[in-house]
Amino acid sequence: MSKGPPPPDYDDNPIWTDEMIAAARPASEMLPPEVAALLVRRRGPQAAPTKKAVTLRLDPDVLDKFKATGPGWQSRMNEALRQAKV
């Protein structure tokens, strides 16, 4: 059953006025705690051993070659270093 078209002055995404912004409250204040807790997304513990962030200077051509392979180039570089048994 169709509700029919909305009225001509209806806007489902209105520009917020200063009054609307001032009246806005965080979800944590407006929702029950158990519902608000569902909105918070936290990363769980890492399943694999964590990797270490390092600063490494590479020749531009080496870096360009790995980056040209697309997303995941860091993992491929890691695997190439692992296979080199350095």
C-alpha positions as CSV (number, residue, x, y, z in Angstrom):
1,M,0.0,0.0,0.0
2,S,1.6,3.2,-1.1
3,K,1.6,6.3,1.1
4,G,1.5,8.6,-1.9
5,P,3.9,11.4,-2.7
6,P,5.1,13.6,0.1
7,P,3.8,17.2,0.4
8,P,5.5,19.7,-1.9
9,D,7.2,21.5,1.0
10,Y,8.6,18.2,2.5
11,D,12.4,17.9,2.7
12,D,13.9,14.6,4.0
13,N,17.3,16.2,4.4
14,P,16.8,19.7,5.6
15,I,19.6,22.2,6.2
16,W,20.2,22.3,10.0
17,T,19.5,25.7,11.6
18,D,21.5,27.1,14.5
19,E,18.6,26.2,16.8
20,M,18.6,22.6,15.6
21,I,22.3,22.3,16.1
22,A,22.1,23.8,19.6
23,A,19.3,21.3,20.5
24,A,21.1,18.3,19.2
25,R,22.4,15.8,21.8
26,P,24.7,12.8,21.5
27,A,23.2,9.4,21.1
28,S,24.8,8.3,24.4
29,E,22.6,10.9,26.2
30,M,19.4,10.0,24.3
31,L,19.4,6.2,24.1
32,P,19.4,3.6,26.8
33,P,23.0,2.5,27.6
34,E,22.6,-1.0,26.2
35,V,21.5,0.5,22.8
36,A,24.1,3.2,22.8
37,A,26.8,0.5,23.4
38,L,25.8,-1.2,20.2
39,L,26.7,1.9,18.2
40,V,30.3,1.9,19.5
41,R,32.5,-0.2,17.2
42,R,35.8,-1.2,18.6
43,R,38.5,-3.3,17.0
44,G,39.0,-6.7,18.6
45,P,42.3,-8.2,19.5
46,Q,44.5,-9.0,16.5
47,A,44.5,-12.6,15.7
48,A,47.9,-12.8,14.0
49,P,51.1,-11.5,15.7
50,T,51.3,-7.7,15.4
51,K,53.7,-6.1,13.0
52,K,56.1,-3.4,13.9
53,A,55.9,0.1,12.2
54,V,59.3,1.1,10.9
55,T,60.8,3.9,8.8
56,L,62.7,2.6,5.8
57,R,64.5,4.4,3.0
58,L,64.1,2.7,-0.4
59,D,65.2,3.6,-3.9
60,P,62.3,5.3,-5.7
61,D,62.2,2.7,-8.5
62,V,61.9,-0.1,-6.0
63,L,59.1,1.6,-4.2
64,D,57.3,2.6,-7.4
65,K,57.5,-1.0,-8.6
66,F,55.8,-2.4,-5.5
67,K,53.2,0.4,-5.4
68,A,52.4,-0.2,-9.1
69,T,51.1,-3.6,-8.2
70,G,48.1,-2.0,-6.4
71,P,46.5,-2.4,-3.0
72,G,48.4,-4.8,-0.7
73,W,51.8,-3.8,-2.0
74,Q,53.1,-3.5,1.6
75,S,52.2,-7.2,2.2
76,R,53.9,-8.2,-1.0
77,M,57.0,-6.3,-0.1
78,N,57.0,-8.0,3.3
79,E,56.7,-11.4,1.6
80,A,59.6,-10.5,-0.8
81,L,61.8,-9.6,2.2
82,R,60.8,-12.8,4.0
83,Q,61.7,-14.9,0.9
84,A,65.0,-13.1,0.7
85,K,65.7,-14.5,4.2
86,V,67.3,-11.3,5.3
